[in-house]
Each structure stands twice: as C-alpha cells, then as structure tokens.
Amino acid sequence: MKTGKIPSASLIRVFVIGLFLFGITLMNSAARAAAEPNLRLFINHTENFDIGSIGTYSIIVDNQLGTADATTMMTVTITLPRGLTYESHSGVGWSCPTTTSNPQAPDTVVCNITEYVFAPPNSPREYTTLDLLVRVDTNEYPDGTFPNQLTTNAIASIDGESITGNNTDSDPTSIDKSDLFITGVTFDPAQPEADQPFDILVTVKNGGLAGSESVVYRDVFVNQSPLSQDPDGCTTISPSSPADFSDWERGDFNDAIVQGGEVEQPVSTLTHGPSPTYGTSLPQGTYQIYVMADATCINRESNENNNIYGPVSLTIKAPYVCGLVFRDVANGYWACTFIETLSSNGVTGGCLVDANGKDYCPDNPVTRAQMAVFLEKGIHSSSYSPPNVPASFLDTAGHWAMIWIEALKNDGVTSGCGNGNYCPDFSTTRAQMAVFLLKAKHGSAYVPPAVGGSTGFNDVPVGYWAAAWIKQLAAENITGGCGNNNYCPESPVTRAQMAVFLVRTFDLK
C-alpha cells in the first residue's frame, strides 16, 4: 500500500460522517429559527372620522404563526399622519408612555404590553386589543388644504422574533365633512323702512356626511356678488369685496348643524358695528342681496363651491311717519304705530269722524261691545260682516253691536257677563282681555298651561282666577304688563292698549 493516500472506502465514510454532522447542524438551526414568536398586526377603524371629532383605531396583534410563546414585553409603534393627534387609549394591560407630537409632520405613539401569549395550538393566541383614540386636528393644515383621507401605520415588535414581514399594517381613513349651503333668505320686516335697522333671515342646511361645527359665519353683500367660489374655506372673500353686513360670532347657531339639519338665524344690520358703506340700515330703494354661509376658516366642508345664495331682491320703503291718521294721536304718542297699524288693516275707523278728520280716543276704556268688533275682525278679517241673527243675551237686543256680540259668542270666545247678560257698555278689564285674546287666537277650546310657581307679575297671585291666562299672554309676548312688574288685572283696557294687544295677537303688519 502506498503511503499518503486514503482508501476509497474510508473516504466515503468520512464524507458520510461530515454530511451527517452538517445535517444535524442545519436541523438544530431550523429548530432554533422555528421556536420563536411570530407576530401579526392588524389596524382598522369602524366608521369614517368626522372633522373636529374623536375617532378610534383598533389594533390587534396575535401570535398564531409563532412556534414559541410570546413571553416578553411587546411594543406597538403607531405613526399618526399629520391631521390626527393622539387623545387617549384603552385596553387592559396597555400603556402608551411615549408620544411625539409635531403639528407640521406625523406624530408617533409607542405603546407597550407584557402579556403571555401562547403559540398554536394553545390559547390565547391574541393580545388584548389596543384602542387608540385620536382627534381630527384641522389646525395642523393650512386653510383649505385638509385632505379627504388620512393613513395611519402601525408596527409590532418583540424580542426573539426574526420573521417580521407581517408585523406592519396600514389603515386609510376617509374624513367626513359637513356641507353647508343656504336654502332661503328672507327679511324681517319683509319691507324694511329706509334708515331703519332690519334682520336678514338666513336658512342654512347641512347636506354633508358629518355634523358641522357650531361656528357658522354669514356674510351679506349688497349690490355685489362675492367670488363664485370659496377657494380657501374662509368667509373673507377678498379685500376688494368686503361684506356689507356680517354675523360671525362663535356659536351663532349654538350647536352643530347635524347631517341633513336646517337652521334659520338672522344677520342683523346692527351686529358688529355699522357697515362702512351703509351704516346700520339702507336708504330707500331696491337692492340685490347676496348671502354667503361658511363653517370656519378651515376647509371643513366637502364642497366649498355652494356657499353663496342670491341675488334676492329687497325693497326698502320710505320711512313711516306716524300721527297722520288720527287728530288725537301724534307722532310721539307711545302707541301711535300700533294704532295706525290697526287702522291700516281696517280693524278700526276711530271713535269720531267729522268733516275735519277723525279721532281714535286712545285713552278711553274699551267697552265690551267695542271689544267684540275688534276681536271678530281680528279672528276673521277686516272685511268680515257677521250674520244678522237675533239677540241671545237679555241686554243686547237693538244694541248697535248686537250681531258682533252674537258672532263672538258663536266663536266660543265669550258666554257673557252672567245672568243671561253680556254687559255691552261695561269696560273690559285687563284680566278679561287676557282670556278673550287667547281664545280668539287659539280657539274656543284653548286652555293655558298651569301657572306653576309664579305668574311673573307682583299683582297677580297664583290663585287669581285669570292667573294662567295672564301668564300665558306674557309668555306669548303679547303683553309686558302695566309697569313695575305689575299687570293691573282689574284696570280697564284703554283703546291704545287694545291696539297693542290686537296687533301682537294677530300679528298685524
């Protein structure tokens, strides 16, 4: 045998032994690789987020792919996109000690949990769910640029894991926004007088997929149209086209306008100081009015191109001069406009007419006969003429107001003064008038609410026979009393007071 050479059989044995040892090494390595946790992470939300609201992400991590139990602290790192800010979290065992906030860039939230999570086939295989509450923060974007979708990323990590390809997940989240637009513009009064303040009543609807903020701006433009759209989400249209009248106080609408909701609010010409062009009113003439409504100076609407309404034609009439109808009612008389409104509606022609004019007798008491005429014309119309029927009261046959008294009875407003009489020439007290007015307004079957703790007037105790009627008359803004927080229930109603009662009860213009 020659020296320096290995026999072929020995060579084969060495090769086989080496291969065997190599295989053992590979198997040990594979076993070590397999015997480790293998985490999967899922992040999701249940509903779209609303502008300015709180949304929730649910993050689930499991060990269903692992071959070893998860026994050390597990960490989830969440990257919130610009526009979402960490608010709080929930989930048993979770802590989120580290939060990095940056209004100009994504935020990072790091959350930890120490929980023994078995590998299959044992149970449990899933960590306690982490719920992360985030706030939609529009302040992190310039005006008009807040996106319609934001994506949040999350990644899980744990010691002893080498396979990490399924530890990451992303969740694109749609952002629901309101969409405000105007459905109607009216004026109060409908034809304002020249050089007198008035209100522009604006009805705003939210047709978006989310409730609006409580801040709703309303700008009014006179004889000029603002820009055809609102590109930056603000009501400052342009320096060359300032609003003539505005109402932009926070909480104008008090509460958010819900999806599909509609709210009417006024823009007063007195609000926020005089207009640089018109002051607090408009001169006599006809104007074209444009109105714009918007939520805030952040783009918080899904459509910023439908915020302008108009033109609406508005006629400003000549200022009304009182004291030209009756000789005994001067322009400065406290009830002048009410008396002349009553006259213009055909409810009264006065108390005396002669060749030189007519009087109203404002300070004379109203008789029950006069009251019947006043109320019947208020109930029906100024041209109303009651049917000619026989007297049903013992003291009204042949009286000039007999048919008016019968009509008032047939309408269920009065049953007389007792003992089959009506007492047509007696004065009407202010307590009686409260009952007459409310029945004339609401119908013969009307009964006011119970008084409760107080009537609101010093001279009307809760037990007074007409207490509920008097309190309701005040509640409907028909009366403010007779002064010094009194109502003077037993005092006779004057013709001037009657004018105020009738105008307010029947909303005469």
C-alpha positions as CSV (number, residue, x, y, z in Angstrom):
1,M,0.0,0.0,0.0
2,K,1.2,3.4,-1.0
3,T,1.6,6.0,1.7
4,G,-0.2,9.4,1.6
5,K,-3.5,8.2,0.1
6,I,-6.9,7.4,1.8
7,P,-8.6,4.3,0.7
8,S,-11.8,4.9,-1.2
9,A,-14.0,3.2,1.5
10,S,-12.5,5.4,4.2
11,L,-13.2,8.4,2.0
12,I,-16.8,7.5,1.7
13,R,-17.1,7.0,5.5
14,V,-15.6,10.5,6.1
15,F,-17.9,12.1,3.6
16,V,-21.0,10.4,5.1
17,I,-20.0,11.4,8.6
18,G,-19.4,15.0,7.6
19,L,-22.7,15.2,5.8
20,F,-24.5,13.8,8.8
21,L,-22.9,16.3,11.1
22,F,-23.8,19.1,8.7
23,G,-27.4,17.9,8.6
24,I,-27.5,17.9,12.4
25,T,-26.3,21.4,12.4
26,L,-28.9,22.6,9.9
27,M,-31.7,20.9,11.8
28,N,-30.6,22.5,15.0
29,S,-30.5,25.9,13.3
30,A,-34.0,25.3,11.8
31,A,-35.3,24.3,15.1
32,R,-33.9,27.4,16.7
33,A,-35.5,29.6,14.0
34,A,-38.9,27.9,14.3
35,A,-39.1,28.1,18.0
36,E,-39.8,31.8,18.3
37,P,-42.9,34.0,18.4
38,N,-44.2,35.2,15.0
39,L,-46.5,38.3,15.4
40,R,-49.1,39.6,13.1
41,L,-50.6,43.1,13.4
42,F,-53.9,44.4,12.1
43,I,-55.2,48.0,12.4
44,N,-58.7,49.1,11.4
45,H,-61.5,51.6,12.2
46,T,-65.2,51.0,12.1
47,E,-66.5,54.3,10.8
48,N,-65.2,57.3,8.8
49,F,-63.8,60.1,11.0
50,D,-65.6,63.4,11.3
51,I,-64.0,66.8,11.1
52,G,-63.2,68.1,14.6
53,S,-64.3,64.8,16.3
54,I,-62.7,61.8,18.0
55,G,-62.1,58.6,16.0
56,T,-60.9,55.2,17.2
57,Y,-58.4,52.8,15.7
58,S,-58.4,49.2,17.0
59,I,-55.1,47.4,16.9
60,I,-54.9,43.6,17.2
61,V,-51.7,41.6,17.5
62,D,-51.6,37.8,17.6
63,N,-49.1,35.0,17.7
64,Q,-51.0,32.5,15.6
65,L,-48.0,31.9,13.3
66,G,-45.4,31.5,16.1
67,T,-43.8,28.3,17.3
68,A,-42.8,29.7,20.7
69,D,-44.8,31.6,23.2
70,A,-44.6,35.4,23.5
71,T,-43.3,36.0,27.0
72,T,-41.5,39.4,26.9
73,M,-42.8,42.9,26.5
74,M,-44.4,43.6,23.1
75,T,-44.3,47.1,21.6
76,V,-46.6,48.7,19.0
77,T,-45.5,51.9,17.4
78,I,-48.2,53.9,15.7
79,T,-47.4,56.6,13.2
80,L,-50.3,59.1,13.0
81,P,-50.4,61.2,9.8
82,R,-50.5,65.0,10.0
83,G,-54.0,65.9,10.9
84,L,-54.5,63.2,13.6
85,T,-53.4,63.8,17.2
86,Y,-53.3,61.2,20.0
87,E,-56.1,61.7,22.5
88,S,-56.1,58.6,24.7
89,H,-56.1,54.8,24.6
90,S,-57.8,51.9,26.3
91,G,-57.2,48.2,26.6
92,V,-56.3,46.1,29.7
93,G,-52.5,46.0,30.2
94,W,-51.6,48.6,27.7
95,S,-49.6,51.7,28.4
96,C,-48.5,54.3,25.9
97,P,-45.7,56.2,27.7
98,T,-44.2,57.8,24.6
99,T,-45.9,60.3,22.3
100,T,-44.1,62.5,19.9
101,S,-46.2,65.4,18.6
102,N,-45.4,67.5,15.6
103,P,-48.1,69.8,14.1
104,Q,-46.2,70.0,10.8
105,A,-45.4,66.3,10.5
106,P,-46.7,62.8,11.5
107,D,-46.9,62.0,15.2
108,T,-45.6,58.8,16.9
109,V,-47.2,56.9,19.7
110,V,-45.4,54.0,21.3
111,C,-47.5,51.5,23.3
112,N,-46.3,48.5,25.4
113,I,-47.9,45.4,26.9
114,T,-46.5,42.5,28.9
115,E,-48.8,39.5,28.3
116,Y,-48.1,35.8,28.0
117,V,-49.5,34.9,24.5
118,F,-49.2,31.2,23.7
119,A,-48.2,29.8,20.3
120,P,-50.6,27.5,18.5
121,P,-52.2,25.2,19.3
122,N,-52.6,26.7,22.8
123,S,-54.8,29.6,23.7
124,P,-55.0,32.5,23.9
125,R,-53.0,33.5,20.8
126,E,-54.1,37.1,20.6
127,Y,-53.1,40.1,22.7
128,T,-55.7,42.3,24.4
129,T,-57.0,44.8,21.8
130,L,-55.5,48.2,21.9
131,D,-58.0,51.0,21.1
132,L,-56.3,54.3,20.2
133,L,-58.4,57.4,20.3
134,V,-57.3,60.2,18.0
135,R,-58.6,63.7,17.4
136,V,-59.0,65.1,13.9
137,D,-56.9,68.2,14.2
138,T,-57.6,70.6,11.4
139,N,-55.2,73.2,12.9
140,E,-52.3,71.1,11.5
141,Y,-53.1,72.1,7.9
142,P,-53.2,75.5,6.3
143,D,-56.6,76.9,5.4
144,G,-58.4,75.0,2.8
145,T,-56.0,72.1,2.5
146,F,-57.2,69.5,4.9
147,P,-57.3,66.1,3.0
148,N,-60.2,63.8,2.5
149,Q,-58.2,60.8,3.6
150,L,-55.5,60.1,6.1
151,T,-53.5,56.9,6.5
152,T,-52.2,55.6,9.9
153,N,-49.4,53.0,10.1
154,A,-48.6,50.6,13.0
155,I,-45.8,48.1,13.6
156,A,-45.3,45.4,16.3
157,S,-42.0,44.2,17.7
158,I,-40.9,41.7,20.3
159,D,-37.6,40.2,21.4
160,G,-36.7,36.9,19.9
161,E,-38.6,37.3,16.6
162,S,-36.8,37.1,13.3
163,I,-39.7,36.9,10.9
164,T,-41.2,40.4,10.9
165,G,-42.7,40.7,7.4
166,N,-46.3,40.6,8.8
167,N,-45.8,42.9,11.8
168,T,-46.9,46.1,9.9
169,D,-50.3,47.2,8.7
170,S,-51.8,50.5,7.4
171,D,-55.4,51.9,7.6
172,P,-56.5,54.6,5.1
173,T,-59.3,56.5,6.8
174,S,-61.9,58.7,5.0
175,I,-62.6,62.1,6.7
176,D,-66.3,63.0,6.5
177,K,-67.1,66.7,6.3
178,S,-70.1,68.9,6.6
179,D,-71.5,70.7,3.5
180,L,-73.3,74.0,4.3
181,F,-75.5,75.7,1.8
182,I,-78.2,78.3,2.0
183,T,-81.8,77.2,1.2
184,G,-83.6,80.6,1.8
185,V,-83.1,84.2,2.6
186,T,-86.0,86.4,3.9
187,F,-86.1,89.8,5.6
188,D,-87.7,91.0,8.9
189,P,-89.7,93.1,8.3
190,A,-90.4,91.9,4.8
191,Q,-90.2,95.5,3.5
192,P,-87.8,97.4,5.9
193,E,-88.2,101.1,6.2
194,A,-85.5,103.4,5.0
195,D,-82.8,104.2,7.5
196,Q,-84.1,101.6,10.0
197,P,-82.1,98.5,11.1
198,F,-83.5,95.2,10.0
199,D,-82.7,91.5,10.0
200,I,-81.7,89.2,7.1
201,L,-83.0,85.7,8.0
202,V,-80.7,83.1,6.6
203,T,-81.7,79.4,6.5
204,V,-78.6,77.1,6.3
205,K,-78.7,73.4,5.6
206,N,-76.0,70.8,6.2
207,G,-76.1,68.3,3.3
208,G,-72.7,66.7,4.2
209,L,-71.8,63.4,5.7
210,A,-71.0,64.9,9.1
211,G,-72.3,67.5,11.6
212,S,-70.9,71.0,11.2
213,E,-69.0,72.9,13.8
214,S,-71.0,75.4,15.9
215,V,-69.3,78.2,14.2
216,V,-71.3,79.3,11.2
217,Y,-70.4,82.6,9.5
218,R,-72.9,84.6,7.5
219,D,-71.9,87.5,5.2
220,V,-74.3,89.7,3.4
221,F,-73.3,91.6,0.2
222,V,-75.4,94.5,-1.2
223,N,-75.5,95.0,-5.0
224,Q,-72.3,93.0,-5.4
225,S,-71.7,89.3,-5.8
226,P,-68.8,87.8,-3.8
227,L,-66.5,85.4,-5.5
228,S,-68.2,82.5,-7.3
229,Q,-66.4,80.1,-5.0
230,D,-64.6,80.0,-1.7
231,P,-61.2,78.5,-2.5
232,D,-59.6,78.8,0.9
233,G,-62.5,77.8,3.1
234,C,-62.8,81.3,4.6
235,T,-65.5,83.9,4.6
236,T,-63.0,86.7,3.9
237,I,-63.9,86.8,0.2
238,S,-61.3,89.3,-1.0
239,P,-60.1,92.7,0.1
240,S,-61.9,94.3,-2.9
241,S,-65.2,92.7,-2.0
242,P,-65.8,93.1,1.8
243,A,-69.1,92.0,3.3
244,D,-71.6,94.8,4.0
245,F,-73.2,93.1,6.9
246,S,-71.9,90.0,8.8
247,D,-72.7,87.8,11.7
248,W,-69.7,85.7,12.7
249,E,-69.7,85.4,16.5
250,R,-68.8,81.9,17.7
251,G,-71.8,79.9,18.5
252,D,-74.2,81.8,16.2
253,F,-76.0,78.6,15.7
254,N,-75.3,77.5,19.2
255,D,-75.0,73.8,18.3
256,A,-73.6,71.9,15.4
257,I,-75.9,71.5,12.4
258,V,-76.5,67.8,12.2
259,Q,-76.3,65.9,8.9
260,G,-79.4,66.9,6.9
261,G,-80.3,69.5,9.5
262,E,-81.6,73.0,8.7
263,V,-81.4,76.1,10.9
264,E,-82.6,79.7,10.4
265,Q,-80.7,82.6,12.0
266,P,-80.7,86.3,11.5
267,V,-77.9,88.6,10.3
268,S,-78.8,91.9,12.0
269,T,-77.6,95.1,10.3
270,L,-76.8,96.3,13.8
271,T,-74.3,93.4,14.5
272,H,-70.6,94.1,14.8
273,G,-70.8,97.8,14.2
274,P,-72.0,99.9,11.2
275,S,-71.3,98.9,7.6
276,P,-68.6,101.2,6.2
277,T,-70.9,101.8,3.2
278,Y,-74.4,101.8,4.7
279,G,-74.1,102.1,8.4
280,T,-76.9,100.1,10.2
281,S,-79.5,100.4,7.5
282,L,-80.2,101.0,3.8
283,P,-81.6,104.1,2.1
284,Q,-84.9,103.9,0.2
285,G,-84.6,101.9,-3.0
286,T,-84.4,98.4,-4.4
287,Y,-81.3,96.3,-3.8
288,Q,-79.9,92.9,-4.9
289,I,-78.8,90.9,-1.9
290,Y,-76.2,88.1,-1.9
291,V,-75.5,86.0,1.2
292,M,-72.7,83.6,1.9
293,A,-72.6,81.0,4.7
294,D,-69.5,79.0,5.7
295,A,-68.4,76.9,8.7
296,T,-65.0,78.2,9.6
297,C,-61.8,79.5,8.1
298,I,-60.5,75.9,7.8
299,N,-61.7,73.8,4.9
300,R,-64.2,71.8,6.9
301,E,-66.8,71.2,4.1
302,S,-66.9,68.6,1.4
303,N,-68.0,71.3,-1.1
304,E,-66.8,74.9,-0.8
305,N,-68.4,75.9,-4.1
306,N,-72.1,76.1,-3.0
307,N,-71.9,78.7,-0.1
308,I,-73.3,81.7,-2.0
309,Y,-77.0,82.4,-2.4
310,G,-78.6,85.2,-4.4
311,P,-79.4,87.6,-5.7
312,V,-82.6,88.3,-3.7
313,S,-84.4,91.5,-4.4
314,L,-85.1,93.7,-1.4
315,T,-87.2,96.9,-1.5
316,I,-86.6,99.5,1.2
317,K,-89.6,101.6,1.5
318,A,-89.9,105.2,2.6
319,P,-89.8,105.7,6.4
320,Y,-93.1,105.6,8.0
321,V,-94.4,108.8,9.6
322,C,-96.8,108.2,12.4
323,G,-99.5,110.7,13.6
324,L,-101.1,111.4,10.2
325,V,-104.3,109.3,10.5
326,F,-106.0,110.5,13.7
327,R,-106.1,114.0,15.1
328,D,-105.6,112.9,18.7
329,V,-102.7,110.5,18.1
330,A,-99.5,112.5,17.5
331,N,-96.2,111.1,16.1
332,G,-94.7,110.9,19.5
333,Y,-97.6,109.1,21.2
334,W,-96.4,105.8,22.7
335,A,-98.9,103.6,20.8
336,C,-99.0,105.6,17.6
337,T,-97.7,102.9,15.3
338,F,-99.9,100.2,16.8
339,I,-103.0,102.4,16.4
340,E,-102.2,103.2,12.8
341,T,-101.4,99.6,12.0
342,L,-104.8,98.7,13.4
343,S,-106.3,101.4,11.1
344,S,-104.4,100.3,8.0
345,N,-105.6,96.8,8.5
346,G,-109.2,98.0,8.6
347,V,-109.9,96.9,12.1
348,T,-110.8,100.4,13.3
349,G,-112.0,103.7,11.8
350,G,-111.7,105.6,15.0
351,C,-114.1,106.8,17.6
352,L,-115.2,110.1,16.0
353,V,-115.3,111.2,12.3
354,D,-116.3,114.7,11.1
355,A,-115.6,117.0,8.2
356,N,-112.3,118.0,9.7
357,G,-110.9,114.5,10.3
358,K,-111.2,111.7,12.8
359,D,-110.2,110.8,16.3
360,Y,-109.2,107.5,17.9
361,C,-109.8,108.3,21.6
362,P,-106.7,106.3,22.7
363,D,-107.1,106.8,26.4
364,N,-110.8,105.9,26.5
365,P,-111.6,102.5,28.0
366,V,-112.7,99.7,25.6
367,T,-116.3,98.6,26.1
368,R,-117.3,95.0,25.8
369,A,-119.3,96.0,22.7
370,Q,-116.2,97.6,21.0
371,M,-114.1,94.6,22.1
372,A,-116.5,92.2,20.2
373,V,-115.9,94.2,17.0
374,F,-112.2,94.3,17.4
375,L,-111.8,90.6,18.1
376,E,-114.2,89.4,15.4
377,K,-112.3,91.4,12.8
378,G,-109.0,90.0,14.1
379,I,-110.3,86.5,14.0
380,H,-111.9,86.7,10.5
381,S,-110.8,89.7,8.5
382,S,-111.2,93.5,8.3
383,S,-114.0,93.0,5.7
384,Y,-115.9,90.5,7.8
385,S,-119.6,91.1,8.4
386,P,-121.3,88.9,10.9
387,P,-124.7,87.3,10.1
388,N,-127.8,89.1,11.3
389,V,-129.2,86.8,14.0
390,P,-131.5,87.6,16.9
391,A,-130.0,88.6,20.3
392,S,-129.4,85.7,22.7
393,F,-128.4,88.0,25.6
394,L,-131.1,89.8,27.6
395,D,-129.3,93.2,27.3
396,T,-128.2,93.3,23.7
397,A,-131.4,93.5,21.6
398,G,-131.3,96.6,19.5
399,H,-127.7,97.4,20.5
400,W,-125.5,98.8,17.7
401,A,-123.0,95.9,18.3
402,M,-125.6,93.1,18.7
403,I,-124.6,91.0,15.7
404,W,-120.9,91.4,16.6
405,I,-121.6,90.2,20.1
406,E,-123.5,87.2,18.8
407,A,-120.7,86.4,16.4
408,L,-118.2,86.5,19.3
409,K,-120.4,84.1,21.3
410,N,-120.8,81.7,18.3
411,D,-117.0,81.7,18.0
412,G,-116.8,80.5,21.6
413,V,-114.8,83.5,22.9
414,T,-117.5,84.7,25.4
415,S,-120.5,83.5,27.2
416,G,-121.5,86.9,28.6
417,C,-121.1,88.5,32.0
418,G,-123.6,86.4,33.8
419,N,-127.4,86.0,34.4
420,G,-128.0,85.9,30.7
421,N,-126.5,89.3,30.0
422,Y,-123.5,90.5,28.0
423,C,-123.0,93.9,29.6
424,P,-122.1,95.6,26.3
425,D,-121.3,99.0,27.7
426,F,-119.2,97.9,30.6
427,S,-115.5,98.4,30.4
428,T,-113.3,95.4,29.7
429,T,-110.7,94.7,32.3
430,R,-107.2,93.6,31.5
431,A,-107.8,90.2,33.1
432,Q,-110.9,89.6,31.0
433,M,-108.9,90.7,27.9
434,A,-106.3,88.1,28.5
435,V,-109.0,85.4,28.2
436,F,-110.6,87.0,25.2
437,L,-107.4,87.4,23.3
438,L,-106.1,83.9,23.9
439,K,-109.4,82.2,22.9
440,A,-109.6,84.4,19.8
441,K,-106.1,83.4,18.9
442,H,-106.1,79.7,19.7
443,G,-109.8,78.7,19.6
444,S,-112.7,78.4,22.0
445,A,-111.4,75.1,23.5
446,Y,-108.0,76.5,24.4
447,V,-106.8,76.2,28.0
448,P,-103.5,77.7,29.0
449,P,-100.8,75.7,30.9
450,A,-100.9,75.6,34.6
451,V,-99.3,78.6,36.4
452,G,-96.7,76.7,38.3
453,G,-94.7,78.6,41.0
454,S,-95.3,82.2,39.8
455,T,-97.2,84.3,37.3
456,G,-94.3,86.7,36.9
457,F,-96.4,89.7,38.0
458,N,-96.4,91.1,41.5
459,D,-100.1,91.9,41.5
460,V,-101.3,88.6,40.0
461,P,-101.1,85.8,42.7
462,V,-101.1,82.2,41.6
463,G,-104.7,81.7,42.9
464,Y,-106.1,84.7,40.9
465,W,-109.0,83.5,38.6
466,A,-107.2,84.6,35.4
467,A,-103.6,83.9,36.6
468,A,-102.9,81.2,33.9
469,W,-104.3,83.3,31.1
470,I,-102.3,86.4,32.1
471,K,-99.1,84.4,32.5
472,Q,-99.6,82.8,29.0
473,L,-100.4,86.2,27.5
474,A,-96.9,87.4,28.7
475,A,-95.3,84.2,27.5
476,E,-96.5,84.8,24.0
477,N,-95.1,88.4,24.1
478,I,-98.5,90.0,23.8
479,T,-98.1,92.0,26.9
480,G,-95.3,93.1,29.2
481,G,-97.7,94.3,31.9
482,C,-98.6,97.8,33.0
483,G,-95.2,98.7,34.6
484,N,-93.1,98.0,37.7
485,N,-93.6,94.3,37.1
486,N,-97.3,94.6,37.5
487,Y,-100.2,93.6,35.2
488,C,-103.0,95.7,36.7
489,P,-105.6,92.9,36.1
490,E,-108.6,94.9,37.3
491,S,-107.8,98.1,35.4
492,P,-109.9,98.8,32.2
493,V,-108.2,98.3,28.9
494,T,-107.7,101.5,27.0
495,R,-108.2,101.8,23.3
496,A,-104.4,102.4,23.0
497,Q,-103.6,99.3,24.9
498,M,-106.2,97.4,22.8
499,A,-104.3,98.4,19.7
500,V,-101.1,96.9,21.0
501,F,-102.9,93.7,22.1
502,L,-104.6,93.2,18.8
503,V,-101.5,93.9,16.6
504,R,-99.4,91.4,18.6
505,T,-102.1,88.8,19.0
506,F,-103.0,88.6,15.3
507,D,-99.5,89.6,14.0
508,L,-100.8,92.6,12.1
509,K,-98.3,94.4,9.8
